[in-house]
Each structure stands twice: as C-alpha cells, then as structure tokens.
Amino acid sequence: MKKMHGLLATVLGLTLACGLYGCGGSSEPTTSADTDAPAEELAENEGAAEEASNTGAGEFGTTLPSCNYHYKLNEISSFDNVNRGLSIERQAAINYDENDKALLIGLDGKPMLDGQAIRGIDYLANGVYTYAADVEEVNSWGLVSLTDGMLLGPEAALVSYKTDDPADARFLEVIYATEETDNKDECFVFATDALFKLSPDDEDVMYKGFGKVYDLKNKRFIEGVQIDNAGQNALQDLGDSFVVAGTDGVWTMYDENGKALMSSDSITGFSSSSLVMRDGDKSMIVDSSGKTTFETEDIISAISGTADFYRLNKDEKGYIIDTNGDLVLEDGHEEINAAYSGMFVVTDGDTGKIVDSNGNVLADDVQAYSTEEVLPGIITYKNTSDKYALCLSDGRVIEAGDYPSDWLVFDDDDDNCLVLADGTFSLKVGNNETIGKGLVDGRGDDSVNTYGVYDLFTGKELLDSSYERIHGVGGYIFALKDGTWTVYEAELVQD
C-alpha cells in the first residue's frame, strides 16, 4: 500500500541555500496542506477506561470531531495598490523596488522589516515566515510575523523545526554558523548552490556552529540551552516542552523555561506531546512533563500523525494505545499506518481499512492514502477502483474522481467543486485555485476575468465575483478591486 506525499519547493530568488544542520537533518518542508486551521483534540468518554488482564492496557472511546465547518471573512485593512504591484510568492506578498529587490509587504500594504530587501522566504504557519536578508552572509536568516513584525533579526544560518504539523510548531532550532571547516565530522551547517541536500559535497562551504532554542509562543530564546550536536535532528518539539540530543547521544527534555525534566539515551520515537523510550526490558511512554504514563515489557512504537497514539506489539499483532496504555481498538492488525483525529489506517494482508477509535470500519477498499491530514476528521485516500475519495469521521465516504487538486478541490467532468456539507458536487466555479483548506477563488463564469471567494464546506460565495485578483497570504486573503487591496482574515469555524 502506497502513501501519497505532497512537497512544495523552497524560496524565491535564493542563491545561497543553507545545508542541513549536522549534515543530516532539516526543517520540515511546507506542503500544500499548510493551514491555519486548528488541530482538534480527541475527547475521552467518561468512565470508559478499564484495566485489561493480559497487557495491562484498558479500553476507551473517543468523541470524533464533526465535519460541519464553514468560513467567516473578517475585513481587517485596505490599502492602495503598491507602485509596482504585488507579487504573491510562498504565501507572502512581495513588492519589487526600483532595483528589482524583493520587499515583504505587511497587512497594511507597507514594507516590513524596516524596508530591508529579502532574497528568500518560507512560510511556516499562523502568519509567521522565515526569511533571508539580501546579503552575502551565511548568517542571514530570521523570523517575521505578519501581526507582530520582526521576531528575529537576520542573524542565523538556518531556522529549523521538527513537528508533525507546522501550525503546531512552537520550539524552533535557530542555527548559527561560526568558522569554516573542511572536516565533514565538524560540519554543523553548510552553504550550497543546491536547494535540497542531505550532506555536503566537497565544493560546498562547511561551517562549525551551534544552535539555540527559540520559543515562538513566548517570542524568546530559552536561556541556558545550547545545541552542540551536529550529527542528527537535535531538537524535537513536544508542545509544552522540547527534547534536545546531546553530543553524547543522551536526549534531555526541557520545559518552556529551560528546566531539565528527564534524560535518556534510549528514546525510540516521538508523538506530538509525548515520547516512547526503552529501559532494559521495558518500554515506557513519557508525557511532556517527563512523567512515565505507561510501561510494559512489550515493544511500543510511535504512530506518525498529530495525535498521541502508539503501537503496542504483542503476539505478532499491533494494538493501538494512547499515552496511558489504554486500548483504542481491541483488535490487533499487521500494520498501523496513520492516525488522524481518532481515525486509523490499518492493514491486514493486502487489505487496507480506515477505522475509527470505536472499531467502526469507515472504508474497506483503501489502496493508497494521504499522509497529510486534510482537516480533522477527514482522510484522503485512493480506493480499489483507482478513484480518489474522502473518508469522513461521521461515516461518509465521498468519491471524488480521478485526481485531487490541492486536497480539497476536486474536479469532475464539469469542473464542479466538492462541497463537504452535503457530499455533493454542487458548487460550480471555473478556473479555480485553492486559497486554503476549504476555500477556493475562481471565476463564477469562465467568460469573465474577475474572481470571487467560495466556501467549499457550504457552497456560499464569500466575496462576489468582481475582484481582479485574489490571493492567500499567510492565513489572510488579499483581494484587489478598483486599485484597492482589501485584506480579510479567513476564520475557520466549526458548528
């Protein structure tokens, strides 16, 4: 069974690409699934946990999230069209000055970063970007927020994060290059002409260096924590805490104030806010406070995704458990491939199924599935008829056609777009383009070169089809009409 992946390439006009820290890891790439939509928490049913006699695990049920979403557009500003017109690149509004230097434009239409030119930018999430100043120095990357302005000046060689969803990223590794080196074993970061590389070549410029931890939530560095391990992905974000690998191979967990909570040289996997480690003949789950919540002599491994679920290997089967060791599904499976909002892709033989945490089979004809969560409570997959479909947590399966376009915009022969509210192709727009999850801009009539904004969840027109240009910019919508850009906040609401 194959997994479908999405990958978006990097930066505008980038001439100096920083290599991967430790010559072996990098920031997570942004994808077409980037969004400001909040992750939904799983709610446990009261009184559902019980002790199991054979594994020490119990049972629990979850309340699956509803798929009843809609968007609200909140107008926040407007400004006259800038002198050379806006260019939208990497979900950023860019204006080029008289020297063709790129300037980042804010929500008020004015240049950000005190008018400093940039040579590269990458969208993180929640209106935050990493950017590179237009200077010929390896330490030229920083952080900027559309709402809070410059968070970090152009002082680093690389800004990296490690979490399942960029929208959840809190603790970032800010990497500084110091002196050049010819020794690959000493290489912490390297400069190369290639956009993506896992290790430096002889023609690349290698640097010694170190890393610091930046708390995006509190907009500050974590004092007293320095990263000196250049050999692997050295920082793991756990939400309210983070884990750093030392040069001695020992991982240390720190809280948001830099207090060490626990250390181990046997961590084997991470989830969104917990980890699994092996100590002698026992496997243990440890939460973000450093507390052991479950231990067993059986092997535990993390299940990739945004929720804290683990696979318990017992009797040649895999059982899904939560951080307390409670069974999510009673039945064991050969493979457990994904976990999103209480929905799992499990495989036995050649048969792939999507099941929920109460054991209900939602789809039994899974040939391939997306490793990206479209929205909480929705999994995109390809069925055995080679058609793409959406599986919703409430049991609906919507067959969408021969290919998906940017995950939520599906086209049939009449260019109709999928509306999730009723599972039908009821919204017709021409020449459409996604702005974000569940939002599309398009022409209401193919013969007219003006555009509107449509909510795919309800089929409603949020902006009428009278705009000359419409773009998604860092979670906001920029719409141009009669020489004026109007900026809207796109707010995703769940009924």
PLY file of the C-alpha trace (Angstrom):
ply
format ascii 1.0
element vertex 495
property float x
property float y
property float z
element edge 494
property int vertex1
property int vertex2
end_header
0.00 0.00 0.00
1.48 3.29 -1.09
1.42 6.60 0.69
0.75 9.80 -1.26
3.03 12.69 -0.46
2.90 16.41 -1.21
6.01 18.63 -1.29
6.38 22.31 -2.07
9.77 23.64 -3.19
11.59 26.49 -1.48
12.22 30.21 -1.63
12.21 32.97 -4.19
15.44 34.06 -5.83
17.51 32.01 -3.42
21.17 31.90 -4.38
22.71 30.61 -1.16
20.87 27.58 0.19
21.85 26.64 3.71
22.60 22.98 4.19
21.07 20.71 6.76
22.30 21.13 10.30
24.58 18.39 11.46
24.83 17.43 7.78
21.90 15.12 8.35
18.58 16.87 9.06
16.46 19.85 8.07
13.32 21.76 8.78
10.10 20.10 7.75
9.11 21.21 4.23
5.90 23.14 3.86
3.27 21.36 1.80
0.06 22.05 0.01
-1.69 21.07 3.20
-0.34 24.00 5.25
-3.17 25.71 7.05
-4.13 27.87 9.97
-6.96 25.51 10.84
-6.66 24.45 14.48
-5.99 20.81 15.31
-8.94 19.15 17.06
-8.36 17.41 20.37
-9.77 13.94 20.98
-12.24 13.84 23.87
-12.33 10.76 26.07
-15.71 9.39 27.13
-16.11 9.46 30.87
-15.65 6.19 32.67
-14.51 4.32 29.56
-11.06 3.22 30.76
-10.77 -0.25 32.22
-7.86 -2.47 33.13
-7.14 -5.34 30.74
-5.89 -8.59 32.20
-3.32 -9.64 29.60
-1.47 -6.46 28.61
-2.12 -4.01 31.40
-3.96 -1.86 28.88
-7.54 -0.71 29.10
-10.24 0.45 26.70
-11.62 3.86 25.92
-13.89 5.52 23.41
-13.48 8.88 21.74
-15.85 11.51 20.51
-14.99 12.01 16.87
-14.96 15.56 15.54
-17.83 16.75 13.40
-17.12 17.76 9.82
-19.50 20.72 9.90
-17.19 23.60 9.06
-17.67 26.98 7.47
-15.57 30.09 6.90
-16.02 33.68 8.01
-14.15 36.52 6.35
-13.27 39.38 8.69
-12.10 42.56 6.98
-9.04 43.95 8.74
-7.46 46.54 6.42
-7.28 48.05 2.95
-4.66 49.98 1.01
-3.97 51.38 -2.45
-2.18 49.15 -4.92
1.58 49.45 -4.40
3.66 51.18 -7.03
4.83 48.11 -8.93
2.02 45.75 -7.99
2.07 42.87 -5.54
3.56 39.51 -6.37
2.44 36.57 -4.25
5.22 34.04 -3.60
5.43 31.39 -0.88
2.14 32.69 0.58
3.82 36.08 1.02
3.00 39.45 -0.52
6.11 40.75 -2.28
6.79 44.09 -3.96
9.91 44.73 -6.01
11.71 48.05 -5.67
13.39 50.03 -8.45
16.44 47.76 -8.17
14.29 44.63 -8.50
14.91 43.76 -4.87
12.12 41.87 -3.13
10.32 43.55 -0.22
7.94 41.75 2.13
4.60 43.58 2.36
2.53 43.56 5.54
-1.22 43.59 6.11
-1.26 47.39 5.80
0.41 47.38 2.39
3.68 48.78 3.72
7.10 47.09 3.54
8.01 45.08 6.62
11.47 44.51 8.14
12.12 48.28 8.03
12.15 48.10 4.25
15.05 45.65 4.15
15.24 43.62 0.94
15.00 39.84 1.15
16.39 37.12 -1.08
14.42 34.19 0.30
11.28 33.47 2.29
9.48 30.37 3.51
6.04 30.27 5.11
5.87 28.43 8.42
2.26 28.80 9.65
0.00 31.16 11.60
1.27 34.23 9.73
4.94 33.54 10.54
7.75 33.30 7.97
11.41 32.51 7.98
13.24 34.94 5.71
16.74 35.61 4.40
18.04 39.16 4.12
19.56 40.16 0.79
23.16 40.00 1.98
26.03 37.70 1.07
26.40 36.15 4.51
25.57 32.68 5.71
24.05 34.06 8.94
21.24 35.99 7.28
18.01 34.17 8.24
15.40 35.42 10.69
11.72 35.24 11.67
8.92 37.67 10.91
5.22 37.70 11.82
2.54 39.49 9.79
0.92 40.66 13.02
3.91 41.09 15.36
6.59 42.21 12.93
10.20 41.08 13.18
10.64 38.33 15.74
14.27 37.55 14.99
16.69 39.66 13.01
18.64 38.20 10.07
21.30 36.59 12.24
21.09 32.81 11.77
22.24 30.33 9.15
19.05 28.28 9.39
15.79 28.18 11.31
14.56 24.62 11.74
11.61 22.91 13.41
10.56 19.32 13.97
6.88 18.67 14.47
4.16 16.86 12.55
2.20 19.99 11.64
3.83 23.39 11.04
0.79 25.02 12.63
1.77 23.31 15.90
5.42 24.37 15.79
6.45 26.17 18.96
10.11 25.45 19.69
12.45 26.23 16.81
16.13 25.49 16.43
18.00 28.61 15.41
21.35 27.58 13.96
24.41 29.81 13.85
27.47 29.22 11.68
30.81 30.13 13.22
34.06 29.31 11.41
34.58 27.42 8.17
35.83 23.85 8.29
37.00 21.19 5.84
36.03 18.38 8.20
32.59 16.89 7.49
32.50 15.46 11.01
32.64 19.00 12.41
30.10 20.37 9.93
27.07 21.86 11.65
25.68 23.76 8.67
26.82 24.22 5.09
26.17 26.56 2.18
25.48 25.06 -1.24
24.05 26.02 -4.60
21.62 23.10 -4.45
18.18 23.61 -2.91
17.93 20.23 -1.19
20.84 18.17 0.08
21.27 15.73 2.93
25.04 16.09 3.27
27.71 18.46 1.98
29.88 17.84 -1.07
33.49 18.90 -1.34
32.57 22.06 -3.25
30.18 23.23 -0.51
31.25 25.64 2.20
31.07 23.88 5.57
30.84 25.61 8.92
31.19 24.74 12.54
28.34 26.09 14.60
25.79 25.71 17.36
22.05 26.01 17.87
19.74 27.86 20.24
16.08 27.13 21.02
13.52 29.82 20.21
10.05 29.74 21.80
7.63 31.00 19.17
4.76 31.22 21.66
6.58 33.49 24.12
8.83 35.09 21.45
12.06 34.47 23.30
15.12 32.23 23.38
15.30 29.53 26.03
18.12 30.60 28.28
20.77 28.08 29.24
20.05 25.57 26.45
22.57 25.29 23.63
22.62 22.64 20.91
26.06 21.30 20.08
25.09 18.02 18.43
25.76 18.28 14.71
25.03 14.63 13.97
21.23 14.37 13.79
17.91 16.15 14.15
18.81 17.58 17.52
15.53 19.23 18.55
12.09 17.65 18.92
9.05 19.81 19.73
6.64 18.28 22.27
4.24 21.22 22.58
4.79 22.41 26.15
8.31 21.01 26.29
11.10 20.00 23.93
13.83 17.41 23.71
17.43 18.03 22.65
20.03 15.43 21.68
23.50 15.96 23.13
26.85 15.07 21.63
26.99 12.08 23.99
23.81 10.60 22.47
21.71 11.47 25.52
18.36 13.16 24.93
17.26 15.73 27.53
13.72 17.01 27.95
13.30 20.68 28.97
10.24 22.67 29.96
9.42 26.08 28.49
11.73 27.76 31.00
14.74 25.60 30.18
14.46 23.36 33.26
15.71 19.82 32.59
12.91 17.30 33.24
14.49 13.97 32.32
17.28 12.40 30.26
17.67 9.16 28.35
19.90 7.58 25.72
17.18 5.15 24.64
14.36 7.29 23.21
12.92 5.41 20.23
10.07 7.61 18.99
8.10 10.82 19.38
4.48 11.85 19.16
3.03 15.35 19.34
3.38 15.75 23.12
4.92 12.53 24.38
7.67 10.04 23.58
8.50 6.37 23.89
11.74 5.01 25.33
13.28 1.66 26.16
14.88 0.93 29.52
16.26 -2.59 29.86
13.41 -4.99 29.13
10.69 -2.35 29.44
9.13 0.14 27.02
7.75 3.33 28.51
5.61 6.24 27.36
6.67 9.58 28.84
4.50 12.70 28.62
5.69 16.28 28.08
6.18 16.80 31.83
8.71 13.95 32.00
6.25 11.64 33.78
6.07 7.96 32.81
2.41 7.27 31.99
2.67 3.63 30.89
5.25 0.85 30.83
5.28 -2.71 29.52
7.66 -5.49 28.58
6.21 -5.46 25.06
7.59 -3.20 22.34
5.95 0.21 21.81
6.47 2.37 18.73
5.09 5.78 17.82
2.37 6.16 15.18
3.05 9.14 12.95
0.40 11.84 12.94
-0.72 14.72 15.08
-2.22 12.75 17.97
-0.53 10.89 20.82
-1.11 7.29 19.79
1.26 4.35 19.90
1.50 0.84 18.54
1.83 -1.94 21.12
3.39 -5.02 19.50
2.08 -8.22 21.04
1.61 -11.73 19.66
2.76 -10.63 16.18
-0.03 -8.06 16.03
-0.12 -4.32 16.54
-2.56 -2.77 19.00
-3.31 0.95 19.15
-2.94 2.52 22.58
-2.95 6.05 23.93
-0.36 7.64 26.25
-1.86 5.89 29.28
-1.66 2.48 27.61
-5.43 2.31 27.15
-6.55 0.32 24.14
-8.05 2.38 21.36
-9.02 -0.67 19.30
-9.46 -4.15 20.74
-8.42 -5.91 17.54
-4.79 -6.22 16.52
-3.54 -5.55 12.99
-0.47 -6.36 10.93
0.19 -2.71 10.08
-1.00 0.56 11.59
-0.21 3.25 9.09
-1.69 6.55 10.25
-3.70 8.17 13.00
-5.66 11.38 12.50
-8.36 12.68 14.83
-9.36 9.23 16.01
-9.20 7.67 12.52
-6.66 4.97 11.68
-5.46 3.27 8.51
-4.83 -0.39 9.28
-3.64 -3.18 7.01
-4.04 -6.94 7.19
-2.58 -8.73 4.18
-3.37 -6.69 1.06
-6.48 -5.13 2.56
-6.38 -1.56 3.83
-9.13 -0.16 6.02
-9.97 3.14 7.67
-11.38 2.54 11.13
-12.36 4.83 13.95
-11.40 4.53 17.61
-14.65 2.74 18.40
-13.81 -0.07 15.98
-16.16 1.02 13.19
-14.91 0.32 9.66
-15.37 3.53 7.69
-13.76 2.35 4.44
-12.53 -1.11 3.50
-11.14 -0.56 -0.02
-8.03 1.53 0.67
-5.36 1.17 -1.98
-3.31 4.26 -1.06
-3.80 7.09 1.40
-2.51 10.55 2.08
0.00 11.07 4.88
-1.32 14.63 5.22
-4.43 15.31 7.26
-6.74 17.40 5.11
-8.81 18.53 8.06
-9.54 16.98 11.43
-11.85 14.06 10.83
-11.08 13.61 7.11
-8.67 11.21 5.38
-7.93 11.37 1.67
-7.41 8.01 0.02
-7.43 6.15 -3.28
-9.83 3.22 -3.47
-9.50 -0.09 -5.29
-11.33 1.43 -8.27
-8.46 3.93 -8.66
-10.72 6.80 -7.62
-9.80 9.38 -5.03
-12.17 9.76 -2.13
-12.64 11.47 1.19
-13.44 9.42 4.27
-15.17 11.48 6.94
-15.22 10.58 10.62
-19.02 10.54 10.67
-19.01 7.58 8.26
-19.50 9.38 4.95
-17.29 8.39 2.04
-17.24 10.77 -0.91
-15.74 9.52 -4.15
-14.18 12.48 -5.86
-12.77 11.40 -9.21
-9.55 10.56 -10.98
-7.30 13.03 -9.16
-7.38 15.51 -6.31
-6.32 19.11 -6.82
-4.77 20.57 -3.71
-6.53 18.08 -1.45
-9.98 19.62 -1.10
-10.74 20.94 -4.57
-11.92 18.00 -6.64
-13.00 18.34 -10.26
-15.42 16.21 -12.21
-16.05 16.47 -15.93
-17.99 19.71 -15.46
-15.36 21.46 -13.29
-17.59 21.30 -10.25
-16.01 21.62 -6.82
-16.79 19.41 -3.89
-18.90 20.83 -1.08
-18.38 18.80 2.08
-21.53 19.94 3.83
-23.73 17.58 1.84
-21.19 15.47 -0.03
-22.23 16.64 -3.47
-20.60 18.46 -6.36
-22.92 21.42 -6.04
-20.63 24.43 -6.34
-19.67 25.33 -9.90
-16.80 27.74 -10.44
-14.46 27.99 -13.39
-10.66 28.26 -13.40
-10.50 27.68 -9.65
-7.49 27.82 -7.37
-7.29 26.94 -3.70
-6.59 29.67 -1.18
-6.59 27.39 1.84
-8.29 24.28 3.08
-11.91 24.56 2.08
-11.53 27.94 0.35
-11.30 28.48 -3.39
-11.10 31.53 -5.59
-12.46 31.24 -9.08
-14.46 32.80 -11.83
-18.18 32.38 -11.46
-18.28 32.49 -15.26
-15.38 31.33 -17.43
-16.02 34.20 -19.82
-15.42 36.87 -17.17
-11.93 37.71 -15.88
-12.99 38.60 -12.36
-12.90 36.38 -9.31
-14.70 35.62 -6.09
-14.09 33.52 -2.98
-16.15 30.41 -2.30
-16.53 28.27 0.81
-16.34 24.61 -0.21
-17.98 23.48 3.03
-21.20 25.38 2.44
-21.08 26.35 -1.22
-21.52 30.01 -0.29
-19.93 32.89 -2.13
-17.95 34.82 0.49
-16.67 37.51 -1.88
-18.63 38.24 -5.01
-17.10 37.62 -8.42
-15.97 41.18 -9.02
-12.31 41.15 -7.94
-9.39 41.48 -10.33
-7.00 39.40 -8.20
-7.42 37.24 -5.10
-4.58 35.57 -3.20
-3.99 33.66 0.03
-1.27 35.32 2.09
-0.22 33.73 5.38
-3.74 32.82 6.51
-5.25 36.03 5.14
-6.93 36.86 1.83
-5.73 39.78 -0.30
-8.38 40.90 -2.82
-7.82 43.64 -5.45
-10.61 45.74 -6.95
-10.54 49.24 -8.49
-6.95 49.84 -7.43
-7.52 48.91 -3.76
-6.37 45.79 -1.93
-8.69 44.64 0.86
-7.30 42.22 3.44
-9.52 39.65 5.13
-8.82 37.21 7.93
-10.07 33.75 6.95
-11.59 32.27 10.10
-12.46 28.57 10.07
-15.49 27.89 12.27
-16.84 24.51 13.36
-20.57 24.35 14.06
0 1
1 2
2 3
3 4
4 5
5 6
6 7
7 8
8 9
9 10
10 11
11 12
12 13
13 14
14 15
15 16
16 17
17 18
18 19
19 20
20 21
21 22
22 23
23 24
24 25
25 26
26 27
27 28
28 29
29 30
30 31
31 32
32 33
33 34
34 35
35 36
36 37
37 38
38 39
39 40
40 41
41 42
42 43
43 44
44 45
45 46
46 47
47 48
48 49
49 50
50 51
51 52
52 53
53 54
54 55
55 56
56 57
57 58
58 59
59 60
60 61
61 62
62 63
63 64
64 65
65 66
66 67
67 68
68 69
69 70
70 71
71 72
72 73
73 74
74 75
75 76
76 77
77 78
78 79
79 80
80 81
81 82
82 83
83 84
84 85
85 86
86 87
87 88
88 89
89 90
90 91
91 92
92 93
93 94
94 95
95 96
96 97
97 98
98 99
99 100
100 101
101 102
102 103
103 104
104 105
105 106
106 107
107 108
108 109
109 110
110 111
111 112
112 113
113 114
114 115
115 116
116 117
117 118
118 119
119 120
120 121
121 122
122 123
123 124
124 125
125 126
126 127
127 128
128 129
129 130
130 131
131 132
132 133
133 134
134 135
135 136
136 137
137 138
138 139
139 140
140 141
141 142
142 143
143 144
144 145
145 146
146 147
147 148
148 149
149 150
150 151
151 152
152 153
153 154
154 155
155 156
156 157
157 158
158 159
159 160
160 161
161 162
162 163
163 164
164 165
165 166
166 167
167 168
168 169
169 170
170 171
171 172
172 173
173 174
174 175
175 176
176 177
177 178
178 179
179 180
180 181
181 182
182 183
183 184
184 185
185 186
186 187
187 188
188 189
189 190
190 191
191 192
192 193
193 194
194 195
195 196
196 197
197 198
198 199
199 200
200 201
201 202
202 203
203 204
204 205
205 206
206 207
207 208
208 209
209 210
210 211
211 212
212 213
213 214
214 215
215 216
216 217
217 218
218 219
219 220
220 221
221 222
222 223
223 224
224 225
225 226
226 227
227 228
228 229
229 230
230 231
231 232
232 233
233 234
234 235
235 236
236 237
237 238
238 239
239 240
240 241
241 242
242 243
243 244
244 245
245 246
246 247
247 248
248 249
249 250
250 251
251 252
252 253
253 254
254 255
255 256
256 257
257 258
258 259
259 260
260 261
261 262
262 263
263 264
264 265
265 266
266 267
267 268
268 269
269 270
270 271
271 272
272 273
273 274
274 275
275 276
276 277
277 278
278 279
279 280
280 281
281 282
282 283
283 284
284 285
285 286
286 287
287 288
288 289
289 290
290 291
291 292
292 293
293 294
294 295
295 296
296 297
297 298
298 299
299 300
300 301
301 302
302 303
303 304
304 305
305 306
306 307
307 308
308 309
309 310
310 311
311 312
312 313
313 314
314 315
315 316
316 317
317 318
318 319
319 320
320 321
321 322
322 323
323 324
324 325
325 326
326 327
327 328
328 329
329 330
330 331
331 332
332 333
333 334
334 335
335 336
336 337
337 338
338 339
339 340
340 341
341 342
342 343
343 344
344 345
345 346
346 347
347 348
348 349
349 350
350 351
351 352
352 353
353 354
354 355
355 356
356 357
357 358
358 359
359 360
360 361
361 362
362 363
363 364
364 365
365 366
366 367
367 368
368 369
369 370
370 371
371 372
372 373
373 374
374 375
375 376
376 377
377 378
378 379
379 380
380 381
381 382
382 383
383 384
384 385
385 386
386 387
387 388
388 389
389 390
390 391
391 392
392 393
393 394
394 395
395 396
396 397
397 398
398 399
399 400
400 401
401 402
402 403
403 404
404 405
405 406
406 407
407 408
408 409
409 410
410 411
411 412
412 413
413 414
414 415
415 416
416 417
417 418
418 419
419 420
420 421
421 422
422 423
423 424
424 425
425 426
426 427
427 428
428 429
429 430
430 431
431 432
432 433
433 434
434 435
435 436
436 437
437 438
438 439
439 440
440 441
441 442
442 443
443 444
444 445
445 446
446 447
447 448
448 449
449 450
450 451
451 452
452 453
453 454
454 455
455 456
456 457
457 458
458 459
459 460
460 461
461 462
462 463
463 464
464 465
465 466
466 467
467 468
468 469
469 470
470 471
471 472
472 473
473 474
474 475
475 476
476 477
477 478
478 479
479 480
480 481
481 482
482 483
483 484
484 485
485 486
486 487
487 488
488 489
489 490
490 491
491 492
492 493
493 494
